[in-house]
Amino acid sequence: MNPNMVENEMEYKISKFILMQFICSGPVLAAAEGHTFIILRILRFVRHYVWIYEGQYVWYLRKDIRSMFTAHSSAHEVSLVCITY
């Protein structure tokens, strides 16, 4: 899920599937000392507090959006970009 790594929807779905498989795996259950309620809380957190912001962190959804070559939403940067061009 690194920026610029997932280029289409299929790659993103595979990444999500692998994440879910890892969360439900034996090593994570062992780290939770066998408490399945911890695994369920992790899954609930990911579903309710991470995936709802997919539009903001998924690169393939945002790669075609035009920008003013700014790193921040500062009006000063936009004015500098417009002046130099």
MMTF fields as JSON, N, C-alpha, C and O atoms, coordinates in Angstrom:
{
  "mmtfVersion": "1.0.0",
  "mmtfProducer": "UNKNOWN",
  "numBonds": 339,
  "numAtoms": 340,
  "numGroups": 85,
  "numChains": 1,
  "numModels": 1,
  "chainsPerModel": [1],
  "groupsPerChain": [85],
  "chainIdList": ["A"],
  "bondAtomList": [4, 2, 8, 6, 12, 10, 16, 14, 20, 18, 24, 22, 28, 26, 32, 30, 36, 34, 40, 38, 44, 42, 48, 46, 52, 50, 56, 54, 60, 58, 64, 62, 68, 66, 72, 70, 76, 74, 80, 78, 84, 82, 88, 86, 92, 90, 96, 94, 100, 98, 104, 102, 108, 106, 112, 110, 116, 114, 120, 118, 124, 122, 128, 126, 132, 130, 136, 134, 140, 138, 144, 142, 148, 146, 152, 150, 156, 154, 160, 158, 164, 162, 168, 166, 172, 170, 176, 174, 180, 178, 184, 182, 188, 186, 192, 190, 196, 194, 200, 198, 204, 202, 208, 206, 212, 210, 216, 214, 220, 218, 224, 222, 228, 226, 232, 230, 236, 234, 240, 238, 244, 242, 248, 246, 252, 250, 256, 254, 260, 258, 264, 262, 268, 266, 272, 270, 276, 274, 280, 278, 284, 282, 288, 286, 292, 290, 296, 294, 300, 298, 304, 302, 308, 306, 312, 310, 316, 314, 320, 318, 324, 322, 328, 326, 332, 330, 336, 334],
  "bondOrderList": [1, 1, 1, 1, 1, 1, 1, 1, 1, 1, 1, 1, 1, 1, 1, 1, 1, 1, 1, 1, 1, 1, 1, 1, 1, 1, 1, 1, 1, 1, 1, 1, 1, 1, 1, 1, 1, 1, 1, 1, 1, 1, 1, 1, 1, 1, 1, 1, 1, 1, 1, 1, 1, 1, 1, 1, 1, 1, 1, 1, 1, 1, 1, 1, 1, 1, 1, 1, 1, 1, 1, 1, 1, 1, 1, 1, 1, 1, 1, 1, 1, 1, 1, 1],
  "groupList": [{"groupName": "MET", "atomNameList": ["N", "CA", "C", "O"], "elementList": ["N", "C", "C", "O"], "formalChargeList": [0, 0, 0, 0], "bondAtomList": [1, 0, 2, 1, 3, 2], "bondOrderList": [1, 1, 2], "singleLetterCode": "M", "chemCompType": "L-PEPTIDE LINKING"}, {"groupName": "ASN", "atomNameList": ["N", "CA", "C", "O"], "elementList": ["N", "C", "C", "O"], "formalChargeList": [0, 0, 0, 0], "bondAtomList": [1, 0, 2, 1, 3, 2], "bondOrderList": [1, 1, 2], "singleLetterCode": "N", "chemCompType": "L-PEPTIDE LINKING"}, {"groupName": "PRO", "atomNameList": ["N", "CA", "C", "O"], "elementList": ["N", "C", "C", "O"], "formalChargeList": [0, 0, 0, 0], "bondAtomList": [1, 0, 2, 1, 3, 2], "bondOrderList": [1, 1, 2], "singleLetterCode": "P", "chemCompType": "L-PEPTIDE LINKING"}, {"groupName": "VAL", "atomNameList": ["N", "CA", "C", "O"], "elementList": ["N", "C", "C", "O"], "formalChargeList": [0, 0, 0, 0], "bondAtomList": [1, 0, 2, 1, 3, 2], "bondOrderList": [1, 1, 2], "singleLetterCode": "V", "chemCompType": "L-PEPTIDE LINKING"}, {"groupName": "GLU", "atomNameList": ["N", "CA", "C", "O"], "elementList": ["N", "C", "C", "O"], "formalChargeList": [0, 0, 0, 0], "bondAtomList": [1, 0, 2, 1, 3, 2], "bondOrderList": [1, 1, 2], "singleLetterCode": "E", "chemCompType": "L-PEPTIDE LINKING"}, {"groupName": "TYR", "atomNameList": ["N", "CA", "C", "O"], "elementList": ["N", "C", "C", "O"], "formalChargeList": [0, 0, 0, 0], "bondAtomList": [1, 0, 2, 1, 3, 2], "bondOrderList": [1, 1, 2], "singleLetterCode": "Y", "chemCompType": "L-PEPTIDE LINKING"}, {"groupName": "LYS", "atomNameList": ["N", "CA", "C", "O"], "elementList": ["N", "C", "C", "O"], "formalChargeList": [0, 0, 0, 0], "bondAtomList": [1, 0, 2, 1, 3, 2], "bondOrderList": [1, 1, 2], "singleLetterCode": "K", "chemCompType": "L-PEPTIDE LINKING"}, {"groupName": "ILE", "atomNameList": ["N", "CA", "C", "O"], "elementList": ["N", "C", "C", "O"], "formalChargeList": [0, 0, 0, 0], "bondAtomList": [1, 0, 2, 1, 3, 2], "bondOrderList": [1, 1, 2], "singleLetterCode": "I", "chemCompType": "L-PEPTIDE LINKING"}, {"groupName": "SER", "atomNameList": ["N", "CA", "C", "O"], "elementList": ["N", "C", "C", "O"], "formalChargeList": [0, 0, 0, 0], "bondAtomList": [1, 0, 2, 1, 3, 2], "bondOrderList": [1, 1, 2], "singleLetterCode": "S", "chemCompType": "L-PEPTIDE LINKING"}, {"groupName": "PHE", "atomNameList": ["N", "CA", "C", "O"], "elementList": ["N", "C", "C", "O"], "formalChargeList": [0, 0, 0, 0], "bondAtomList": [1, 0, 2, 1, 3, 2], "bondOrderList": [1, 1, 2], "singleLetterCode": "F", "chemCompType": "L-PEPTIDE LINKING"}, {"groupName": "LEU", "atomNameList": ["N", "CA", "C", "O"], "elementList": ["N", "C", "C", "O"], "formalChargeList": [0, 0, 0, 0], "bondAtomList": [1, 0, 2, 1, 3, 2], "bondOrderList": [1, 1, 2], "singleLetterCode": "L", "chemCompType": "L-PEPTIDE LINKING"}, {"groupName": "GLN", "atomNameList": ["N", "CA", "C", "O"], "elementList": ["N", "C", "C", "O"], "formalChargeList": [0, 0, 0, 0], "bondAtomList": [1, 0, 2, 1, 3, 2], "bondOrderList": [1, 1, 2], "singleLetterCode": "Q", "chemCompType": "L-PEPTIDE LINKING"}, {"groupName": "CYS", "atomNameList": ["N", "CA", "C", "O"], "elementList": ["N", "C", "C", "O"], "formalChargeList": [0, 0, 0, 0], "bondAtomList": [1, 0, 2, 1, 3, 2], "bondOrderList": [1, 1, 2], "singleLetterCode": "C", "chemCompType": "L-PEPTIDE LINKING"}, {"groupName": "GLY", "atomNameList": ["N", "CA", "C", "O"], "elementList": ["N", "C", "C", "O"], "formalChargeList": [0, 0, 0, 0], "bondAtomList": [1, 0, 2, 1, 3, 2], "bondOrderList": [1, 1, 2], "singleLetterCode": "G", "chemCompType": "PEPTIDE LINKING"}, {"groupName": "ALA", "atomNameList": ["N", "CA", "C", "O"], "elementList": ["N", "C", "C", "O"], "formalChargeList": [0, 0, 0, 0], "bondAtomList": [1, 0, 2, 1, 3, 2], "bondOrderList": [1, 1, 2], "singleLetterCode": "A", "chemCompType": "L-PEPTIDE LINKING"}, {"groupName": "HIS", "atomNameList": ["N", "CA", "C", "O"], "elementList": ["N", "C", "C", "O"], "formalChargeList": [0, 0, 0, 0], "bondAtomList": [1, 0, 2, 1, 3, 2], "bondOrderList": [1, 1, 2], "singleLetterCode": "H", "chemCompType": "L-PEPTIDE LINKING"}, {"groupName": "THR", "atomNameList": ["N", "CA", "C", "O"], "elementList": ["N", "C", "C", "O"], "formalChargeList": [0, 0, 0, 0], "bondAtomList": [1, 0, 2, 1, 3, 2], "bondOrderList": [1, 1, 2], "singleLetterCode": "T", "chemCompType": "L-PEPTIDE LINKING"}, {"groupName": "ARG", "atomNameList": ["N", "CA", "C", "O"], "elementList": ["N", "C", "C", "O"], "formalChargeList": [0, 0, 0, 0], "bondAtomList": [1, 0, 2, 1, 3, 2], "bondOrderList": [1, 1, 2], "singleLetterCode": "R", "chemCompType": "L-PEPTIDE LINKING"}, {"groupName": "TRP", "atomNameList": ["N", "CA", "C", "O"], "elementList": ["N", "C", "C", "O"], "formalChargeList": [0, 0, 0, 0], "bondAtomList": [1, 0, 2, 1, 3, 2], "bondOrderList": [1, 1, 2], "singleLetterCode": "W", "chemCompType": "L-PEPTIDE LINKING"}, {"groupName": "ASP", "atomNameList": ["N", "CA", "C", "O"], "elementList": ["N", "C", "C", "O"], "formalChargeList": [0, 0, 0, 0], "bondAtomList": [1, 0, 2, 1, 3, 2], "bondOrderList": [1, 1, 2], "singleLetterCode": "D", "chemCompType": "L-PEPTIDE LINKING"}],
  "groupTypeList": [0, 1, 2, 1, 0, 3, 4, 1, 4, 0, 4, 5, 6, 7, 8, 6, 9, 7, 10, 0, 11, 9, 7, 12, 8, 13, 2, 3, 10, 14, 14, 14, 4, 13, 15, 16, 9, 7, 7, 10, 17, 7, 10, 17, 9, 3, 17, 15, 5, 3, 18, 7, 5, 4, 13, 11, 5, 3, 18, 5, 10, 17, 6, 19, 7, 17, 8, 0, 9, 16, 14, 15, 8, 8, 14, 15, 4, 3, 8, 10, 3, 12, 7, 16, 5],
  "groupIdList": [1, 2, 3, 4, 5, 6, 7, 8, 9, 10, 11, 12, 13, 14, 15, 16, 17, 18, 19, 20, 21, 22, 23, 24, 25, 26, 27, 28, 29, 30, 31, 32, 33, 34, 35, 36, 37, 38, 39, 40, 41, 42, 43, 44, 45, 46, 47, 48, 49, 50, 51, 52, 53, 54, 55, 56, 57, 58, 59, 60, 61, 62, 63, 64, 65, 66, 67, 68, 69, 70, 71, 72, 73, 74, 75, 76, 77, 78, 79, 80, 81, 82, 83, 84, 85],
  "secStructList": [7, 7, 6, 6, 6, 7, 7, 1, 2, 2, 2, 2, 2, 2, 2, 2, 2, 2, 2, 2, 2, 2, 2, 6, 1, 2, 2, 2, 2, 2, 2, 6, 6, 6, 7, 2, 2, 2, 2, 2, 2, 2, 2, 2, 2, 0, 0, 0, 0, 0, 4, 4, 4, 2, 2, 2, 2, 7, 2, 2, 2, 2, 6, 6, 1, 7, 7, 7, 1, 7, 1, 1, 7, 7, 2, 2, 2, 2, 2, 2, 2, 2, 2, 2, 7],
  "xCoordList": [0.811, 0.0, 0.863, 0.382, 2.122, 2.977, 2.506, 1.972, 2.703, 2.323, 3.035, 4.191, 2.359, 2.862, 3.148, 3.713, 2.793, 3.054, 1.83, 1.973, 0.655, -0.566, -1.142, -1.6, -1.115, -1.474, -2.879, -3.355, -3.556, -4.922, -5.743, -5.226, -7.021, -7.946, -7.636, -7.767, -7.228, -6.944, -5.761, -5.812, -4.711, -3.565, -3.976, -3.509, -4.852, -5.309, -6.139, -5.981, -7.019, -7.833, -6.959, -7.224, -5.922, -5.004, -4.272, -4.099, -3.842, -3.166, -4.077, -3.643, -5.345, -6.306, -6.509, -6.576, -6.607, -6.797, -5.597, -5.766, -4.399, -3.197, -3.133, -2.738, -3.515, -3.549, -4.518, -4.196, -5.704, -6.697, -6.203, -6.406, -5.558, -5.014, -3.935, -3.854, -3.107, -2.064, -2.663, -2.227, -3.659, -4.28, -4.908, -4.9, -5.444, -6.082, -5.118, -5.558, -3.829, -2.852, -2.424, -2.721, -1.725, -1.236, -0.251, -0.38, 0.743, 1.677, 1.001, 1.401, -0.016, -0.717, -1.524, -1.579, -2.146, -2.876, -1.92, -2.269, -0.725, 0.268, 0.721, 0.936, 0.867, 1.249, 0.143, 0.414, -1.108, -2.239, -2.467, -3.467, -1.54, -1.579, -2.858, -3.405, -3.333, -4.501, -5.84, -6.872, -5.859, -7.115, -7.714, -7.247, -8.734, -9.341, -10.097, -10.302, -10.516, -11.223, -10.301, -10.775, -9.001, -8.057, -7.993, -7.955, -7.981, -7.977, -9.252, -9.205, -10.375, -11.637, -11.643, -12.197, -11.036, -10.945, -10.044, -10.328, -8.956, -8.076, -8.835, -8.763, -9.562, -10.344, -11.413, -11.624, -12.077, -13.094, -12.468, -13.039, -11.299, -10.615, -10.26, -10.492, -9.704, -9.317, -10.537, -10.483, -11.619, -12.828, -13.465, -13.91, -13.51, -14.247, -13.411, -13.972, -12.083, -11.269, -10.157, -9.486, -9.949, -8.914, -9.56, -9.332, -10.355, -10.892, -11.879, -12.124, -12.447, -13.378, -12.647, -13.281, -11.317, -10.525, -9.757, -8.75, -10.207, -9.507, -9.306, -8.267, -10.264, -10.155, -9.018, -8.59, -8.515, -7.436, -6.061, -5.076, -5.958, -4.634, -4.351, -3.208, -5.339, -5.12, -4.666, -5.396, -3.457, -2.853, -3.559, -3.709, -3.997, -4.591, -5.89, -6.294, -6.547, -7.749, -7.408, -8.222, -6.214, -5.838, -4.828, -4.528, -4.298, -3.192, -3.579, -2.704, -4.841, -5.263, -5.797, -6.278, -5.72, -6.193, -5.106, -3.96, -5.452, -4.47, -4.117, -4.938, -2.893, -2.458, -1.658, -1.316, -1.37, -0.585, 0.873, 1.579, 1.33, 2.695, 3.029, 4.143, 2.08, 2.303, 2.319, 1.646, 3.092, 3.158, 2.165, 1.806, 1.723, 0.805, -0.323, -0.271, -1.316, -2.439, -2.274, -3.25, -1.051, -0.773, -0.981, -0.526, -1.649, -1.863, -0.552, -0.441, 0.443, 1.739, 2.421, 3.026, 2.335, 2.968, 2.29, 2.961, 0.988, 0.266, 0.658, 0.873, 0.757, 1.121, 2.554, 2.838, 3.458, 4.823, 4.889, 5.645, 4.11, 4.09, 3.547, 4.08, 2.509, 1.917, 2.866, 2.893, 3.633, 4.564, 5.72, 6.139, 6.229, 7.394, 7.051, 7.936, 5.794, 5.424, 4.848, 4.46],
  "yCoordList": [-1.186, 0.0, 1.262, 2.35, 1.113, 2.289, 3.165, 2.662, 4.487, 5.366, 4.962, 4.541, 5.086, 4.797, 3.314, 2.973, 2.434, 1.016, 0.28, -0.573, 0.581, -0.081, 0.755, 1.877, 0.202, 0.985, 0.727, 1.474, -0.306, -0.54, -1.2, -1.555, -1.353, -1.872, -3.314, -3.679, -4.132, -5.539, -5.665, -6.463, -4.894, -4.936, -4.503, -5.064, -3.503, -3.048, -4.117, -4.334, -4.787, -5.85, -7.006, -7.589, -7.333, -8.389, -7.968, -8.775, -6.711, -6.211, -6.261, -6.628, -5.891, -5.96, -7.401, -7.672, -8.32, -9.729, -10.268, -10.986, -9.927, -10.388, -9.809, -10.505, -8.553, -7.946, -8.682, -8.967, -8.992, -9.703, -11.106, -11.563, -11.783, -13.111, -13.034, -13.905, -11.987, -11.839, -11.578, -12.166, -10.7, -10.402, -11.656, -11.824, -12.525, -13.758, -14.939, -16.071, -14.703, -15.793, -16.237, -15.592, -17.345, -17.908, -17.02, -16.873, -16.41, -15.547, -14.361, -13.98, -13.79, -12.673, -13.189, -12.533, -14.347, -14.942, -15.29, -15.136, -15.757, -16.049, -14.764, -14.753, -13.691, -12.401, -11.881, -11.185, -12.225, -11.838, -12.838, -12.762, -13.775, -14.796, -15.622, -16.001, -15.899, -16.76, -16.093, -16.762, -14.81, -14.09, -13.659, -12.704, -14.363, -14.044, -12.718, -12.117, -12.249, -10.974, -9.835, -8.819, -9.975, -8.94, -8.907, -7.833, -10.078, -10.151, -9.522, -8.795, -9.798, -9.216, -7.704, -7.006, -7.183, -5.727, -5.099, -4.003, -5.78, -5.275, -5.222, -4.228, -6.29, -6.325, -5.233, -4.586, -5.039, -3.993, -2.613, -1.754, -2.398, -1.116, -0.856, 0.238, -1.852, -1.688, -1.395, -0.537, -2.093, -1.89, -0.525, 0.127, -0.092, 1.131, 2.398, 3.49, 2.298, 3.496, 3.621, 4.652, 2.613, 2.698, 2.667, 3.565, 1.657, 1.496, 2.574, 2.752, 3.29, 4.353, 5.54, 6.394, 5.605, 6.688, 6.254, 6.872, 5.211, 4.703, 5.772, 5.801, 6.631, 7.685, 8.646, 9.346, 8.694, 9.616, 8.975, 9.676, 7.682, 7.069, 6.097, 5.669, 5.739, 4.795, 5.582, 6.43, 5.291, 6.091, 5.932, 6.917, 4.737, 4.554, 5.348, 5.647, 5.693, 6.516, 7.988, 8.752, 8.394, 9.798, 10.154, 11.336, 9.204, 9.479, 10.349, 10.981, 10.408, 11.217, 12.588, 13.333, 12.923, 14.225, 15.264, 15.067, 16.353, 17.404, 18.13, 18.272, 18.581, 19.366, 20.559, 20.641, 21.461, 22.651, 22.459, 23.44, 21.221, 20.9, 21.432, 21.899, 21.362, 21.822, 20.638, 19.633, 20.77, 19.714, 19.967, 19.041, 21.188, 21.57, 22.394, 22.781, 22.653, 23.45, 24.924, 25.615, 25.392, 26.78, 27.661, 27.313, 28.771, 29.694, 30.299, 30.678, 30.398, 30.966, 30.085, 30.6, 28.772, 27.873, 27.963, 27.922, 28.084, 28.178, 29.454, 29.436, 30.574, 31.824, 31.77, 32.347, 31.094, 30.979, 30.12, 30.418, 29.074, 28.209, 28.999, 28.889, 29.782, 30.544, 31.633, 31.938, 32.214, 33.279, 32.703, 33.306, 31.559, 30.999, 30.452, 30.315, 30.135, 29.621, 30.732, 30.542],
  "zCoordList": [0.0, 0.0, 0.0, 0.318, -0.353, -0.464, -1.617, -2.605, -1.491, -2.597, -3.885, -3.853, -4.995, -6.335, -6.562, -7.601, -5.665, -5.851, -6.389, -7.265, -5.9, -6.346, -7.479, -7.264, -8.686, -9.862, -10.386, -11.241, -9.9, -10.371, -9.267, -8.208, -9.542, -8.537, -8.146, -6.978, -9.107, -8.819, -7.851, -6.914, -8.069, -7.154, -5.752, -4.76, -5.673, -4.365, -3.669, -2.467, -4.405, -3.805, -3.32, -2.269, -4.082, -3.657, -2.387, -1.474, -2.322, -1.119, 0.099, 1.191, -0.089, 1.011, 1.476, 2.675, 0.518, 0.844, 1.622, 2.607, 1.185, 1.877, 3.289, 4.225, 3.449, 4.787, 5.695, 6.848, 5.183, 5.988, 6.355, 7.48, 5.407, 5.69, 6.768, 7.634, 6.712, 7.72, 9.098, 10.087, 9.165, 10.461, 11.065, 12.285, 10.235, 10.708, 10.795, 10.992, 10.654, 10.618, 12.018, 13.024, 12.036, 13.292, 14.036, 15.252, 13.352, 14.081, 14.788, 15.888, 14.153, 14.803, 15.989, 17.029, 15.848, 16.963, 18.102, 19.273, 17.769, 18.799, 19.486, 20.698, 18.729, 19.329, 20.244, 21.223, 19.92, 20.763, 21.883, 22.596, 22.037, 23.083, 23.032, 24.068, 21.81, 21.639, 21.859, 21.798, 22.11, 22.344, 21.005, 20.383, 20.579, 19.28, 19.302, 18.247, 20.477, 20.523, 20.121, 19.613, 20.332, 19.899, 18.371, 17.771, 17.751, 16.291, 15.731, 14.738, 16.358, 15.903, 16.05, 15.201, 17.115, 17.288, 16.242, 15.758, 15.883, 14.83, 13.506, 12.784, 13.192, 11.96, 11.93, 10.904, 13.054, 13.133, 12.957, 12.286, 13.555, 13.408, 11.949, 11.435, 11.291, 9.888, 9.022, 8.141, 9.266, 8.456, 8.694, 7.749, 9.951, 10.279, 10.318, 10.238, 10.439, 10.579, 9.535, 9.483, 8.717, 7.683, 6.303, 5.492, 6.033, 4.691, 4.287, 3.094, 5.224, 4.851, 4.223, 3.604, 4.375, 3.798, 2.559, 2.215, 1.885, 0.709, -0.353, -1.012, -0.523, -1.532, -1.286, -2.203, -0.056, 0.269, 0.222, -0.007, 0.428, 0.466, -0.673, -0.828, -1.465, -2.562, -3.79, -4.302, -4.252, -5.31, -6.645, -7.368, -7.0, -8.315, -8.469, -9.593, -7.365, -7.44, -7.624, -8.144, -7.203, -7.226, -8.303, -8.475, -9.025, -9.931, -11.118, -11.71, -11.487, -12.621, -12.227, -13.08, -10.96, -10.491, -10.732, -10.329, -11.376, -11.639, -10.359, -9.454, -10.304, -9.146, -9.642, -10.821, -8.758, -9.088, -8.685, -8.45, -8.601, -8.201, -6.817, -6.577, -5.922, -4.565, -3.621, -3.848, -2.566, -1.569, -0.448, 0.279, -0.301, 0.771, 0.173, -0.995, 0.959, 0.469, 0.818, 1.108, 0.789, 1.11, -0.126, -1.215, 0.032, -1.081, -1.559, -2.725, -0.683, -1.065, -2.103, -3.044, -1.951, -2.905, -4.27, -5.3, -4.281, -5.55, -6.267, -7.479, -5.539, -6.176, -6.702, -7.752, -6.003, -6.478, -7.737, -8.662, -7.763, -8.948, -10.144, -11.248, -9.937, -11.043, -11.535, -12.727, -10.636, -11.03, -11.848, -12.836, -11.449, -12.14, -13.505, -14.35, -13.746, -15.065, -15.844, -16.997]
}
